[in-house]
Every structure is written in structure tokens, then in C-alpha cells.
Amino acid sequence: MHLADVFEANSAIDGLTRRRGFGVSKVLITIFPKNKSSIKVTEALGGVYQDTVDDQKSGHQINRYWIELE
């Protein structure tokens, strides 16, 4: 993992930890398939791949991952 990935992971962990305090137990993360760094970080945080769908706004495909917070 590169240094930028570590910062991204720390930021993601902080954000997810804050959601837990609001009673959120699960979050959906969307990532463009070409964004390999974000996919690695999401999977390292326990993200489970759900599927790839077409984004109506951008016209691009996006991967969807679920992360359990509790």
C-alpha cells in the first residue's frame, strides 16, 4: 500500500467510526472499477463486493461494496 492509500484508509476509518455513533450499522460504498486504490482500501476495511451497476448520472459503471459497522 502506498502512503496515499494509508491516508485514504485512515480517513475512511474515521468517517465510518463516526457513522456508528449515529446508529448506522451498514454503509454502501460506490467505486469506479478503474479506481484500484479505493477498491483495495474498501476491501481492507471489510468491504464486501455486491455488484457492478450502470450509474444513471455519469453513464459509467460503478462497483458497490457493503461495509458492516457493528
C-alpha positions in Angstrom: 0.0 0.0 0.0 1.3 3.5 -0.8 1.4 6.3 1.7 -1.6 8.0 -0.1 -3.6 4.8 0.4 -2.8 4.8 4.1 -4.1 8.3 4.5 -7.2 7.4 2.5 -7.7 4.3 4.7 -7.3 6.4 7.9 -9.8 9.0 6.7 -12.3 6.2 5.7 -12.0 4.5 9.1 -12.6 7.8 10.9 -15.7 8.5 8.8 -17.1 5.1 9.3 -16.5 5.2 13.0 -18.5 8.5 13.2 -21.4 6.8 11.4 -21.5 4.1 14.0 -22.3 6.9 16.6 -25.4 7.8 14.6 -26.8 4.3 14.7 -25.8 3.4 11.2 -24.9 -0.3 11.1 -24.0 -0.7 7.4 -22.8 1.6 4.6 -22.8 1.2 0.9 -19.6 2.3 -0.8 -19.6 3.0 -4.6 -16.3 3.0 -6.6 -15.4 3.2 -10.2 -13.9 -0.1 -11.3 -10.7 1.5 -12.5 -10.1 3.1 -9.1 -7.9 0.2 -7.8 -6.6 2.0 -4.8 -10.1 2.7 -3.4 -11.1 -0.9 -4.0 -8.1 -2.1 -2.0 -8.8 0.3 0.8 -12.5 -0.7 0.9 -11.7 -4.4 0.9 -9.1 -3.8 3.7 -11.9 -2.2 5.7 -14.0 -5.3 5.4 -16.0 -4.1 2.3 -17.9 -6.9 0.6 -18.4 -6.6 -3.1 -22.1 -6.7 -4.1 -22.2 -6.0 -7.8 -21.4 -3.6 -10.7 -24.2 -1.4 -12.0 -24.5 1.4 -14.5 -24.6 4.9 -12.9 -27.5 6.8 -14.4 -25.9 10.2 -13.9 -22.4 9.6 -15.3 -23.2 6.7 -17.6 -20.2 4.8 -16.2 -20.2 1.5 -14.3 -19.7 1.5 -10.6 -18.8 -1.2 -8.1 -20.9 -1.4 -5.0 -19.5 -2.7 -1.7 -21.1 -3.0 1.8 -19.2 -2.4 5.0 -20.7 -3.6 8.3 -20.0 -1.2 11.1 -21.0 -3.3 14.1 
